């Protein structure tokens, strides 16, 4: 991958290289796969923050932690 990016420096190379060197449909599938992965990462991190904070203390309610993390993402 490093050699390919050095040869052809573009943004989001693994998606564009999949479309350029394999097939356009494969590039679209890689793009959708990356979007779904990133979209699922946000709720996972919100849940992980909630679990970690509630492991140490139950002072802050779950809704407060969720709101704080969402605001930090915004």
Residue pairs with C-beta under 8 A, 6 or more apart in sequence:
1 13
1 14
1 17
4 13
4 17
5 13
8 17
10 16
14 30
15 27
15 30
15 31
15 34
16 27
18 26
18 27
18 29
18 30
19 26
19 27
19 28
19 30
20 27
42 73
45 69
46 66
46 69
46 70
49 65
49 69
50 62
50 65
50 66
50 69
53 60
53 65
54 62
54 65
